């Protein structure tokens, strides 16, 4: 029975500490969130385009090497 009381009290302490810590957090405003979201979306598309080009070039290079060695 004391284990349950200790567990309940430690859970209660944890939740109270969590609430206090969340009150100390500095949350970004809407403009900051929109700005960072735009940067992330742009970065995703930029990296996707980059990897698409690199994949195409490497694929063409590997195909040429394989064709060179298999046609003879």
PQR file with spaces between the fields and no chain letter, atoms N, CA, C, O and H, PARSE charges and radii, in Angstrom:
ATOM       1  N    UNK     1       0.819   -1.197    0.000 -0.4000 1.5000
ATOM       2  CA   UNK     1       0.000    0.000    0.000 -0.0000 2.0000
ATOM       3  C    UNK     1       0.857    1.252    0.000  0.5500 1.7000
ATOM       4  O    UNK     1       0.490    2.253   -0.615 -0.5500 1.4000
ATOM       5  N    UNK     2       1.994    1.209    0.683 -0.4000 1.5000
ATOM       6  CA   UNK     2       2.854    2.393    0.707 -0.0000 2.0000
ATOM       7  C    UNK     2       3.491    2.637   -0.666  0.5500 1.7000
ATOM       8  O    UNK     2       3.781    3.779   -1.023 -0.5500 1.4000
ATOM       9  H    UNK     2       2.291    0.396    1.183  0.4000 1.0000
ATOM      10  N    UNK     3       3.708    1.563   -1.435 -0.4000 1.5000
ATOM      11  CA   UNK     3       4.254    1.723   -2.782 -0.0000 2.0000
ATOM      12  C    UNK     3       3.310    2.524   -3.660  0.5500 1.7000
ATOM      13  O    UNK     3       3.745    3.347   -4.465 -0.5500 1.4000
ATOM      14  H    UNK     3       3.472    0.635   -1.145  0.4000 1.0000
ATOM      15  N    UNK     4       2.014    2.281   -3.502 -0.4000 1.5000
ATOM      16  CA   UNK     4       1.021    3.008   -4.284 -0.0000 2.0000
ATOM      17  C    UNK     4       1.012    4.482   -3.876  0.5500 1.7000
ATOM      18  O    UNK     4       0.935    5.363   -4.732 -0.5500 1.4000
ATOM      19  H    UNK     4       1.660    1.612   -2.848  0.4000 1.0000
ATOM      20  N    UNK     5       1.091    4.749   -2.575 -0.4000 1.5000
ATOM      21  CA   UNK     5       1.110    6.132   -2.104 -0.0000 2.0000
ATOM      22  C    UNK     5       2.351    6.866   -2.607  0.5500 1.7000
ATOM      23  O    UNK     5       2.274    8.026   -3.013 -0.5500 1.4000
ATOM      24  H    UNK     5       1.154    4.033   -1.880  0.4000 1.0000
ATOM      25  N    UNK     6       3.484    6.185   -2.577 -0.4000 1.5000
ATOM      26  CA   UNK     6       4.725    6.786   -3.064 -0.0000 2.0000
ATOM      27  C    UNK     6       4.615    7.057   -4.567  0.5500 1.7000
ATOM      28  O    UNK     6       5.032    8.113   -5.043 -0.5500 1.4000
ATOM      29  H    UNK     6       3.546    5.243   -2.248  0.4000 1.0000
ATOM      30  N    UNK     7       4.058    6.109   -5.305 -0.4000 1.5000
ATOM      31  CA   UNK     7       3.896    6.277   -6.750 -0.0000 2.0000
ATOM      32  C    UNK     7       2.967    7.444   -7.060  0.5500 1.7000
ATOM      33  O    UNK     7       3.258    8.252   -7.941 -0.5500 1.4000
ATOM      34  H    UNK     7       3.719    5.251   -4.918  0.4000 1.0000
ATOM      35  N    UNK     8       1.848    7.536   -6.340 -0.4000 1.5000
ATOM      36  CA   UNK     8       0.897    8.626   -6.556 -0.0000 2.0000
ATOM      37  C    UNK     8       1.560    9.967   -6.242  0.5500 1.7000
ATOM      38  O    UNK     8       1.415   10.922   -7.005 -0.5500 1.4000
ATOM      39  H    UNK     8       1.612    6.880   -5.624  0.4000 1.0000
ATOM      40  N    UNK     9       2.279   10.043   -5.135 -0.4000 1.5000
ATOM      41  CA   UNK     9       2.925   11.297   -4.755 -0.0000 2.0000
ATOM      42  C    UNK     9       4.019   11.687   -5.752  0.5500 1.7000
ATOM      43  O    UNK     9       4.134   12.857   -6.115 -0.5500 1.4000
ATOM      44  H    UNK     9       2.397    9.267   -4.515  0.4000 1.0000
ATOM      45  N    UNK    10       4.815   10.725   -6.192 -0.4000 1.5000
ATOM      46  CA   UNK    10       5.876   11.052   -7.149 -0.0000 2.0000
ATOM      47  C    UNK    10       5.285   11.455   -8.500  0.5500 1.7000
ATOM      48  O    UNK    10       5.846   12.308   -9.189 -0.5500 1.4000
ATOM      49  H    UNK    10       4.722    9.774   -5.897  0.4000 1.0000
ATOM      50  N    UNK    11       4.169   10.857   -8.881 -0.4000 1.5000
ATOM      51  CA   UNK    11       3.490   11.257  -10.114 -0.0000 2.0000
ATOM      52  C    UNK    11       2.943   12.674   -9.986  0.5500 1.7000
ATOM      53  O    UNK    11       3.058   13.477  -10.913 -0.5500 1.4000
ATOM      54  H    UNK    11       3.713   10.165   -8.322  0.4000 1.0000
ATOM      55  N    UNK    12       2.359   12.972   -8.858 -0.4000 1.5000
ATOM      56  CA   UNK    12       1.832   14.312   -8.598 -0.0000 2.0000
ATOM      57  C    UNK    12       2.958   15.353   -8.628  0.5500 1.7000
ATOM      58  O    UNK    12       2.802   16.433   -9.198 -0.5500 1.4000
ATOM      59  H    UNK    12       2.265   12.320   -8.106  0.4000 1.0000
ATOM      60  N    UNK    13       4.087   15.014   -8.009 -0.4000 1.5000
ATOM      61  CA   UNK    13       5.243   15.919   -8.014 -0.0000 2.0000
ATOM      62  C    UNK    13       5.752   16.141   -9.440  0.5500 1.7000
ATOM      63  O    UNK    13       6.090   17.261   -9.824 -0.5500 1.4000
ATOM      64  H    UNK    13       4.214   14.137   -7.546  0.4000 1.0000
ATOM      65  N    UNK    14       5.799   15.072  -10.204 -0.4000 1.5000
ATOM      66  CA   UNK    14       6.263   15.172  -11.589 -0.0000 2.0000
ATOM      67  C    UNK    14       5.368   16.105  -12.402  0.5500 1.7000
ATOM      68  O    UNK    14       5.862   16.965  -13.132 -0.5500 1.4000
ATOM      69  H    UNK    14       5.524   14.163   -9.892  0.4000 1.0000
ATOM      70  N    UNK    15       4.053   15.935  -12.276 -0.4000 1.5000
ATOM      71  CA   UNK    15       3.110   16.768  -13.023 -0.0000 2.0000
ATOM      72  C    UNK    15       3.237   18.224  -12.599  0.5500 1.7000
ATOM      73  O    UNK    15       3.200   19.113  -13.449 -0.5500 1.4000
ATOM      74  H    UNK    15       3.651   15.237  -11.683  0.4000 1.0000
ATOM      75  N    UNK    16       3.386   18.486  -11.312 -0.4000 1.5000
ATOM      76  CA   UNK    16       3.558   19.858  -10.843 -0.0000 2.0000
ATOM      77  C    UNK    16       4.858   20.478  -11.377  0.5500 1.7000
ATOM      78  O    UNK    16       4.869   21.633  -11.802 -0.5500 1.4000
ATOM      79  H    UNK    16       3.416   17.763  -10.621  0.4000 1.0000
ATOM      80  N    UNK    17       5.941   19.713  -11.354 -0.4000 1.5000
ATOM      81  CA   UNK    17       7.210   20.196  -11.908 -0.0000 2.0000
ATOM      82  C    UNK    17       7.082   20.465  -13.407  0.5500 1.7000
ATOM      83  O    UNK    17       7.623   21.442  -13.925 -0.5500 1.4000
ATOM      84  H    UNK    17       5.933   18.774  -11.009  0.4000 1.0000
ATOM      85  N    UNK    18       6.368   19.594  -14.083 -0.4000 1.5000
ATOM      86  CA   UNK    18       6.148   19.758  -15.515 -0.0000 2.0000
ATOM      87  C    UNK    18       5.375   21.041  -15.808  0.5500 1.7000
ATOM      88  O    UNK    18       5.726   21.773  -16.734 -0.5500 1.4000
ATOM      89  H    UNK    18       5.929   18.800  -13.663  0.4000 1.0000
ATOM      90  N    UNK    19       4.350   21.317  -15.048 -0.4000 1.5000
ATOM      91  CA   UNK    19       3.572   22.548  -15.221 -0.0000 2.0000
ATOM      92  C    UNK    19       4.447   23.774  -15.003  0.5500 1.7000
ATOM      93  O    UNK    19       4.379   24.732  -15.773 -0.5500 1.4000
ATOM      94  H    UNK    19       4.065   20.722  -14.297  0.4000 1.0000
ATOM      95  N    UNK    20       5.267   23.751  -13.959 -0.4000 1.5000
ATOM      96  CA   UNK    20       6.159   24.877  -13.684 -0.0000 2.0000
ATOM      97  C    UNK    20       7.150   25.087  -14.832  0.5500 1.7000
ATOM      98  O    UNK    20       7.412   26.219  -15.238 -0.5500 1.4000
ATOM      99  H    UNK    20       5.323   22.973  -13.333  0.4000 1.0000
ATOM     100  N    UNK    21       7.685   24.004  -15.338 -0.4000 1.5000
ATOM     101  CA   UNK    21       8.660   24.107  -16.423 -0.0000 2.0000
ATOM     102  C    UNK    21       8.013   24.624  -17.705  0.5500 1.7000
ATOM     103  O    UNK    21       8.620   25.413  -18.430 -0.5500 1.4000
ATOM     104  H    UNK    21       7.473   23.085  -15.008  0.4000 1.0000
ATOM     105  N    UNK    22       6.789   24.187  -17.987 -0.4000 1.5000
ATOM     106  CA   UNK    22       6.094   24.645  -19.188 -0.0000 2.0000
ATOM     107  C    UNK    22       5.759   26.133  -19.104  0.5500 1.7000
ATOM     108  O    UNK    22       5.672   26.800  -20.135 -0.5500 1.4000
ATOM     109  H    UNK    22       6.296   23.546  -17.398  0.4000 1.0000
ATOM     110  N    UNK    23       5.571   26.661  -17.906 -0.4000 1.5000
ATOM     111  CA   UNK    23       5.330   28.097  -17.746 -0.0000 2.0000
ATOM     112  C    UNK    23       6.585   28.920  -18.022  0.5500 1.7000
ATOM     113  O    UNK    23       6.481   30.105  -18.338 -0.5500 1.4000
ATOM     114  H    UNK    23       5.642   26.120  -17.069  0.4000 1.0000
ATOM     115  N    UNK    24       7.757   28.321  -17.910 -0.4000 1.5000
ATOM     116  CA   UNK    24       9.016   29.025  -18.158 -0.0000 2.0000
ATOM     117  C    UNK    24       9.407   29.025  -19.632  0.5500 1.7000
ATOM     118  O    UNK    24      10.307   29.760  -20.037 -0.5500 1.4000
ATOM     119  H    UNK    24       7.841   27.358  -17.653  0.4000 1.0000
ATOM     120  N    UNK    25       8.745   28.215  -20.423 -0.4000 1.5000
ATOM     121  CA   UNK    25       9.096   28.088  -21.844 -0.0000 2.0000
ATOM     122  C    UNK    25       8.736   29.374  -22.576  0.5500 1.7000
ATOM     123  O    UNK    25       7.665   29.942  -22.364 -0.5500 1.4000
ATOM     124  H    UNK    25       8.013   27.617  -20.094  0.4000 1.0000
ATOM     125  N    UNK    26       9.639   29.826  -23.439 -0.4000 1.5000
ATOM     126  CA   UNK    26       9.361   30.972  -24.298 -0.0000 2.0000
ATOM     127  C    UNK    26       8.850   30.435  -25.630  0.5500 1.7000
ATOM     128  O    UNK    26       9.601   29.835  -26.398 -0.5500 1.4000
ATOM     129  H    UNK    26      10.509   29.364  -23.611  0.4000 1.0000
ATOM     130  N    UNK    27       7.583   30.655  -25.891 -0.4000 1.5000
ATOM     131  CA   UNK    27       6.964   30.120  -27.099 -0.0000 2.0000
ATOM     132  C    UNK    27       7.129   31.100  -28.250  0.5500 1.7000
ATOM     133  O    UNK    27       7.047   32.311  -28.043 -0.5500 1.4000
ATOM     134  H    UNK    27       6.973   31.143  -25.266  0.4000 1.0000
ATOM     135  N    UNK    28       7.362   30.597  -29.467 -0.4000 1.5000
ATOM     136  CA   UNK    28       7.495   31.493  -30.618 -0.0000 2.0000
ATOM     137  C    UNK    28       6.139   32.090  -30.995  0.5500 1.7000
ATOM     138  O    UNK    28       5.089   31.491  -30.764 -0.5500 1.4000
ATOM     139  H    UNK    28       7.429   29.614  -29.636  0.4000 1.0000
ATOM     140  N    UNK    29       6.193   33.281  -31.579 -0.4000 1.5000
ATOM     141  CA   UNK    29       4.931   33.876  -32.026 -0.0000 2.0000
ATOM     142  C    UNK    29       4.575   33.345  -33.424  0.5500 1.7000
ATOM     143  O    UNK    29       5.347   32.602  -34.030 -0.5500 1.4000
ATOM     144  H    UNK    29       7.046   33.767  -31.767  0.4000 1.0000
ATOM     145  N    UNK    30       3.424   33.728  -33.909 -0.4000 1.5000
ATOM     146  CA   UNK    30       2.935   33.200  -35.183 -0.0000 2.0000
ATOM     147  C    UNK    30       3.871   33.534  -36.343  0.5500 1.7000
ATOM     148  O    UNK    30       4.100   32.702  -37.221 -0.5500 1.4000
ATOM     149  H    UNK    30       2.797   34.331  -33.416  0.4000 1.0000
ATOM     150  N    UNK    31       4.412   34.756  -36.344 -0.4000 1.5000
ATOM     151  CA   UNK    31       5.307   35.180  -37.425 -0.0000 2.0000
ATOM     152  C    UNK    31       6.566   34.316  -37.456  0.5500 1.7000
ATOM     153  O    UNK    31       7.029   33.940  -38.534 -0.5500 1.4000
ATOM     154  H    UNK    31       4.226   35.432  -35.631  0.4000 1.0000
ATOM     155  N    UNK    32       7.126   33.998  -36.290 -0.4000 1.5000
ATOM     156  CA   UNK    32       8.316   33.153  -36.222 -0.0000 2.0000
ATOM     157  C    UNK    32       8.018   31.741  -36.715  0.5500 1.7000
ATOM     158  O    UNK    32       8.821   31.142  -37.431 -0.5500 1.4000
ATOM     159  H    UNK    32       6.750   34.303  -35.415  0.4000 1.0000
ATOM     160  N    UNK    33       6.865   31.220  -36.328 -0.4000 1.5000
ATOM     161  CA   UNK    33       6.491   29.869  -36.756 -0.0000 2.0000
ATOM     162  C    UNK    33       6.299   29.824  -38.268  0.5500 1.7000
ATOM     163  O    UNK    33       6.755   28.890  -38.927 -0.5500 1.4000
ATOM     164  H    UNK    33       6.214   31.706  -35.746  0.4000 1.0000
ATOM     165  N    UNK    34       5.623   30.833  -38.817 -0.4000 1.5000
ATOM     166  CA   UNK    34       5.416   30.874  -40.265 -0.0000 2.0000
ATOM     167  C    UNK    34       6.746   30.988  -41.007  0.5500 1.7000
ATOM     168  O    UNK    34       6.943   30.343  -42.037 -0.5500 1.4000
ATOM     169  H    UNK    34       5.252   31.592  -38.281  0.4000 1.0000
ATOM     170  N    UNK    35       7.653   31.805  -40.484 -0.4000 1.5000
ATOM     171  CA   UNK    35       8.956   31.967  -41.121 -0.0000 2.0000
ATOM     172  C    UNK    35       9.770   30.689  -41.124  0.5500 1.7000
ATOM     173  O    UNK    35      10.332   30.313  -42.152 -0.5500 1.4000
ATOM     174  H    UNK    35       7.493   32.329  -39.647  0.4000 1.0000
ATOM     175  N    UNK    36       9.840   30.023  -39.992 -0.4000 1.5000
ATOM     176  CA   UNK    36      10.623   28.792  -39.929 -0.0000 2.0000
ATOM     177  C    UNK    36       9.957   27.676  -40.723  0.5500 1.7000
ATOM     178  O    UNK    36      10.642   26.824  -41.288 -0.5500 1.4000
ATOM     179  H    UNK    36       9.383   30.329  -39.157  0.4000 1.0000
ATOM     180  N    UNK    37       8.632   27.674  -40.769 -0.4000 1.5000
ATOM     181  CA   UNK    37       7.930   26.673  -41.574 -0.0000 2.0000
ATOM     182  C    UNK    37       8.238   26.877  -43.055  0.5500 1.7000
ATOM     183  O    UNK    37       8.457   25.909  -43.783 -0.5500 1.4000
ATOM     184  H    UNK    37       8.076   28.367  -40.310  0.4000 1.0000
ATOM     185  N    UNK    38       8.255   28.120  -43.496 -0.4000 1.5000
ATOM     186  CA   UNK    38       8.581   28.410  -44.898 -0.0000 2.0000
ATOM     187  C    UNK    38      10.005   27.963  -45.227  0.5500 1.7000
ATOM     188  O    UNK    38      10.254   27.418  -46.303 -0.5500 1.4000
ATOM     189  H    UNK    38       8.077   28.906  -42.905  0.4000 1.0000
ATOM     190  N    UNK    39      10.932   28.192  -44.308 -0.4000 1.5000
ATOM     191  CA   UNK    39      12.322   27.769  -44.530 -0.0000 2.0000
ATOM     192  C    UNK    39      12.399   26.253  -44.640  0.5500 1.7000
ATOM     193  O    UNK    39      13.101   25.729  -45.504 -0.5500 1.4000
ATOM     194  H    UNK    39      10.730   28.634  -43.435  0.4000 1.0000
ATOM     195  N    UNK    40      11.693   25.556  -43.785 -0.4000 1.5000
ATOM     196  CA   UNK    40      11.714   24.090  -43.813 -0.0000 2.0000
ATOM     197  C    UNK    40      11.119   23.572  -45.120  0.5500 1.7000
ATOM     198  O    UNK    40      11.691   22.680  -45.746 -0.5500 1.4000
ATOM     199  H    UNK    40      11.122   25.982  -43.083  0.4000 1.0000
ATOM     200  N    UNK    41       9.984   24.116  -45.536 -0.4000 1.5000
ATOM     201  CA   UNK    41       9.349   23.660  -46.773 -0.0000 2.0000
ATOM     202  C    UNK    41      10.258   23.937  -47.969  0.5500 1.7000
ATOM     203  O    UNK    41      10.427   23.072  -48.829 -0.5500 1.4000
ATOM     204  H    UNK    41       9.519   24.840  -45.027  0.4000 1.0000
ATOM     205  N    UNK    42      10.843   25.130  -48.032 -0.4000 1.5000
ATOM     206  CA   UNK    42      11.768   25.450  -49.118 -0.0000 2.0000
ATOM     207  C    UNK    42      12.959   24.488  -49.118  0.5500 1.7000
ATOM     208  O    UNK    42      13.366   24.000  -50.172 -0.5500 1.4000
ATOM     209  H    UNK    42      10.706   25.833  -47.333  0.4000 1.0000
ATOM     210  N    UNK    43      13.514   24.218  -47.936 -0.4000 1.5000
ATOM     211  CA   UNK    43      14.670   23.324  -47.827 -0.0000 2.0000
ATOM     212  C    UNK    43      14.334   21.916  -48.303  0.5500 1.7000
ATOM     213  O    UNK    43      15.138   21.276  -48.980 -0.5500 1.4000
ATOM     214  H    UNK    43      13.183   24.614  -47.079  0.4000 1.0000
ATOM     215  N    UNK    44      13.159   21.442  -47.951 -0.4000 1.5000
ATOM     216  CA   UNK    44      12.754   20.093  -48.371 -0.0000 2.0000
ATOM     217  C    UNK    44      12.701   20.012  -49.889  0.5500 1.7000
ATOM     218  O    UNK    44      13.207   19.058  -50.480 -0.5500 1.4000
ATOM     219  H    UNK    44      12.506   21.963  -47.401  0.4000 1.0000
ATOM     220  N    UNK    45      12.090   21.011  -50.525 -0.4000 1.5000
ATOM     221  CA   UNK    45      12.004   20.990  -51.986 -0.0000 2.0000
ATOM     222  C    UNK    45      13.373   21.178  -52.634  0.5500 1.7000
ATOM     223  O    UNK    45      13.655   20.565  -53.664 -0.5500 1.4000
ATOM     224  H    UNK    45      11.679   21.786  -50.046  0.4000 1.0000
ATOM     225  N    UNK    46      14.220   22.011  -52.051 -0.4000 1.5000
ATOM     226  CA   UNK    46      15.564   22.211  -52.600 -0.0000 2.0000
ATOM     227  C    UNK    46      16.385   20.923  -52.517  0.5500 1.7000
ATOM     228  O    UNK    46      17.047   20.546  -53.484 -0.5500 1.4000
ATOM     229  H    UNK    46      13.992   22.509  -51.214  0.4000 1.0000
ATOM     230  N    UNK    47      16.345   20.256  -51.383 -0.4000 1.5000
ATOM     231  CA   UNK    47      17.080   19.002  -51.250 -0.0000 2.0000
ATOM     232  C    UNK    47      16.498   17.922  -52.153  0.5500 1.7000
ATOM     233  O    UNK    47      17.241   17.114  -52.709 -0.5500 1.4000
ATOM     234  H    UNK    47      15.807   20.562  -50.597  0.4000 1.0000
ATOM     235  N    UNK    48      15.178   17.900  -52.304 -0.4000 1.5000
ATOM     236  CA   UNK    48      14.550   16.920  -53.198 -0.0000 2.0000
ATOM     237  C    UNK    48      15.023   17.135  -54.630  0.5500 1.7000
ATOM     238  O    UNK    48      15.347   16.172  -55.325 -0.5500 1.4000
ATOM     239  H    UNK    48      14.574   18.557  -51.853  0.4000 1.0000
ATOM     240  N    UNK    49      15.064   18.382  -55.076 -0.4000 1.5000
ATOM     241  CA   UNK    49      15.534   18.679  -56.426 -0.0000 2.0000
ATOM     242  C    UNK    49      17.002   18.295  -56.584  0.5500 1.7000
ATOM     243  O    UNK    49      17.393   17.711  -57.595 -0.5500 1.4000
ATOM     244  H    UNK    49      14.800   19.164  -54.512  0.4000 1.0000
ATOM     245  N    UNK    50      17.802   18.622  -55.592 -0.4000 1.5000
ATOM     246  CA   UNK    50      19.221   18.281  -55.640 -0.0000 2.0000
ATOM     247  C    UNK    50      19.425   16.765  -55.755  0.5500 1.7000
ATOM     248  O    UNK    50      20.189   16.300  -56.601 -0.5500 1.4000
ATOM     249  H    UNK    50      17.485   19.097  -54.771  0.4000 1.0000
ATOM     250  N    UNK    51      18.743   16.008  -54.908 -0.4000 1.5000
ATOM     251  CA   UNK    51      18.897   14.556  -54.946 -0.0000 2.0000
ATOM     252  C    UNK    51      18.321   13.956  -56.220  0.5500 1.7000
ATOM     253  O    UNK    51      18.807   12.925  -56.685 -0.5500 1.4000
ATOM     254  H    UNK    51      18.122   16.385  -54.222  0.4000 1.0000
ATOM     255  N    UNK    52      17.293   14.579  -56.796 -0.4000 1.5000
ATOM     256  CA   UNK    52      16.735   14.112  -58.063 -0.0000 2.0000
ATOM     257  C    UNK    52      17.776   14.252  -59.172  0.5500 1.7000
ATOM     258  O    UNK    52      17.959   13.341  -59.979 -0.5500 1.4000
ATOM     259  H    UNK    52      16.898   15.416  -56.418  0.4000 1.0000
ATOM     260  N    UNK    53      18.464   15.412  -59.207 -0.4000 1.5000
ATOM     261  CA   UNK    53      19.499   15.640  -60.215 -0.0000 2.0000
ATOM     262  C    UNK    53      20.669   14.686  -60.004  0.5500 1.7000
ATOM     263  O    UNK    53      21.144   14.065  -60.955 -0.5500 1.4000
ATOM     264  H    UNK    53      18.316   16.152  -58.551  0.4000 1.0000
ATOM     265  N    UNK    54      21.132   14.568  -58.765 -0.4000 1.5000
ATOM     266  CA   UNK    54      22.273   13.685  -58.478 -0.0000 2.0000
ATOM     267  C    UNK    54      21.914   12.236  -58.805  0.5500 1.7000
ATOM     268  O    UNK    54      22.736   11.512  -59.368 -0.5500 1.4000
ATOM     269  H    UNK    54      20.746   15.073  -57.993  0.4000 1.0000
ATOM     270  N    UNK    55      20.711   11.808  -58.465 -0.4000 1.5000
ATOM     271  CA   UNK    55      20.275   10.448  -58.767 -0.0000 2.0000
ATOM     272  C    UNK    55      20.242   10.216  -60.273  0.5500 1.7000
ATOM     273  O    UNK    55      20.674    9.168  -60.754 -0.5500 1.4000
ATOM     274  H    UNK    55      20.044   12.396  -58.008  0.4000 1.0000
ATOM     275  N    UNK    56      19.735   11.181  -61.006 -0.4000 1.5000
ATOM     276  CA   UNK    56      19.691   11.048  -62.460 -0.0000 2.0000
ATOM     277  C    UNK    56      21.078   10.955  -63.066  0.5500 1.7000
ATOM     278  O    UNK    56      21.318   10.133  -63.950 -0.5500 1.4000
ATOM     279  H    UNK    56      19.383   12.032  -60.615  0.4000 1.0000
ATOM     280  N    UNK    57      21.999   11.798  -62.592 -0.4000 1.5000
ATOM     281  CA   UNK    57      23.369   11.762  -63.116 -0.0000 2.0000
ATOM     282  C    UNK    57      24.079   10.458  -62.765  0.5500 1.7000
ATOM     283  O    UNK    57      24.729    9.846  -63.612 -0.5500 1.4000
ATOM     284  H    UNK    57      21.803   12.466  -61.874  0.4000 1.0000
ATOM     285  N    UNK    58      23.947   10.046  -61.520 -0.4000 1.5000
ATOM     286  CA   UNK    58      24.597    8.784  -61.124 -0.0000 2.0000
ATOM     287  C    UNK    58      23.974    7.589  -61.838  0.5500 1.7000
ATOM     288  O    UNK    58      24.677    6.665  -62.246 -0.5500 1.4000
ATOM     289  H    UNK    58      23.419   10.543  -60.832  0.4000 1.0000
ATOM     290  N    UNK    59      22.659    7.612  -61.985 -0.4000 1.5000
ATOM     291  CA   UNK    59      21.988    6.525  -62.701 -0.0000 2.0000
ATOM     292  C    UNK    59      22.443    6.436  -64.150  0.5500 1.7000
ATOM     293  O    UNK    59      22.683    5.344  -64.665 -0.5500 1.4000
ATOM     294  H    UNK    59      22.087    8.362  -61.654  0.4000 1.0000
ATOM     295  N    UNK    60      22.561    7.595  -64.812 -0.4000 1.5000
ATOM     296  CA   UNK    60      23.027    7.610  -66.197 -0.0000 2.0000
ATOM     297  C    UNK    60      24.475    7.138  -66.287  0.5500 1.7000
ATOM     298  O    UNK    60      24.841    6.414  -67.212 -0.5500 1.4000
ATOM     299  H    UNK    60      22.366    8.482  -64.393  0.4000 1.0000
ATOM     300  N    UNK    61      25.297    7.551  -65.321 -0.4000 1.5000
ATOM     301  CA   UNK    61      26.692    7.119  -65.314 -0.0000 2.0000
ATOM     302  C    UNK    61      26.832    5.623  -65.110  0.5500 1.7000
ATOM     303  O    UNK    61      27.622    4.974  -65.796 -0.5500 1.4000
ATOM     304  H    UNK    61      25.000    8.140  -64.570  0.4000 1.0000
ATOM     305  N    UNK    62      26.079    5.072  -64.177 -0.4000 1.5000
ATOM     306  CA   UNK    62      26.129    3.627  -63.923 -0.0000 2.0000
ATOM     307  C    UNK    62      25.619    2.872  -65.150  0.5500 1.7000
ATOM     308  O    UNK    62      26.169    1.835  -65.518 -0.5500 1.4000
ATOM     309  H    UNK    62      25.437    5.600  -63.620  0.4000 1.0000
ATOM     310  N    UNK    63      24.571    3.392  -65.778 -0.4000 1.5000
ATOM     311  CA   UNK    63      24.031    2.733  -66.978 -0.0000 2.0000
ATOM     312  C    UNK    63      25.074    2.718  -68.093  0.5500 1.7000
ATOM     313  O    UNK    63      25.230    1.707  -68.777 -0.5500 1.4000
ATOM     314  H    UNK    63      24.123    4.235  -65.479  0.4000 1.0000
ATOM     315  N    UNK    64      25.785    3.825  -68.283 -0.4000 1.5000
ATOM     316  CA   UNK    64      26.831    3.867  -69.317 -0.0000 2.0000
ATOM     317  C    UNK    64      27.944    2.873  -69.026  0.5500 1.7000
ATOM     318  O    UNK    64      28.430    2.191  -69.928 -0.5500 1.4000
ATOM     319  H    UNK    64      25.658    4.647  -67.728  0.4000 1.0000
ATOM     320  N    UNK    65      28.345    2.794  -67.759 -0.4000 1.5000
ATOM     321  CA   UNK    65      29.419    1.847  -67.398 -0.0000 2.0000
ATOM     322  C    UNK    65      28.940    0.417  -67.632  0.5500 1.7000
ATOM     323  O    UNK    65      29.681   -0.395  -68.186 -0.5500 1.4000
ATOM     324  H    UNK    65      27.950    3.348  -67.026  0.4000 1.0000
ATOM     325  N    UNK    66      27.732    0.099  -67.227 -0.4000 1.5000
ATOM     326  CA   UNK    66      27.211   -1.260  -67.425 -0.0000 2.0000
ATOM     327  C    UNK    66      27.060   -1.573  -68.907  0.5500 1.7000
ATOM     328  O    UNK    66      27.395   -2.673  -69.346 -0.5500 1.4000
ATOM     329  H    UNK    66      27.129    0.759  -66.776  0.4000 1.0000
ATOM     330  N    UNK    67      26.561   -0.621  -69.675 -0.4000 1.5000
ATOM     331  CA   UNK    67      26.429   -0.833  -71.121 -0.0000 2.0000
ATOM     332  C    UNK    67      27.793   -1.045  -71.773  0.5500 1.7000
ATOM     333  O    UNK    67      27.932   -1.875  -72.672 -0.5500 1.4000
ATOM     334  H    UNK    67      26.289    0.272  -69.319  0.4000 1.0000
ATOM     335  N    UNK    68      28.795   -0.296  -71.322 -0.4000 1.5000
ATOM     336  CA   UNK    68      30.133   -0.433  -71.869 -0.0000 2.0000
ATOM     337  C    UNK    68      30.683   -1.845  -71.661  0.5500 1.7000
ATOM     338  O    UNK    68      31.289   -2.422  -72.564 -0.5500 1.4000
ATOM     339  H    UNK    68      28.682    0.378  -70.592  0.4000 1.0000
ATOM     340  N    UNK    69      30.464   -2.395  -70.461 -0.4000 1.5000
ATOM     341  CA   UNK    69      31.035   -3.703  -70.162 -0.0000 2.0000
ATOM     342  C    UNK    69      30.156   -4.866  -70.629  0.5500 1.7000
ATOM     343  O    UNK    69      30.659   -5.981  -70.773 -0.5500 1.4000
ATOM     344  H    UNK    69      29.972   -1.927  -69.728  0.4000 1.0000
ATOM     345  N    UNK    70      28.872   -4.646  -70.868 -0.4000 1.5000
ATOM     346  CA   UNK    70      28.011   -5.753  -71.285 -0.0000 2.0000
ATOM     347  C    UNK    70      27.871   -5.863  -72.794  0.5500 1.7000
ATOM     348  O    UNK    70      27.476   -6.920  -73.286 -0.5500 1.4000
ATOM     349  H    UNK    70      28.463   -3.741  -70.751  0.4000 1.0000
ATOM     350  N    UNK    71      28.176   -4.817  -73.546 -0.4000 1.5000
ATOM     351  CA   UNK    71      28.030   -4.854  -75.011 -0.0000 2.0000
ATOM     352  C    UNK    71      29.245   -5.446  -75.698  0.5500 1.7000
ATOM     353  O    UNK    71      29.206   -5.666  -76.909 -0.5500 1.4000
ATOM     354  H    UNK    71      28.496   -3.958  -73.147  0.4000 1.0000
ATOM     355  N    UNK    72      30.311   -5.709  -74.981 -0.4000 1.5000
ATOM     356  CA   UNK    72      31.503   -6.249  -75.645 -0.0000 2.0000
ATOM     357  C    UNK    72      31.662   -7.700  -75.398  0.5500 1.7000
ATOM     358  O    UNK    72      32.614   -8.309  -75.885 -0.5500 1.4000
ATOM     359  H    UNK    72      30.343   -5.530  -73.998  0.4000 1.0000
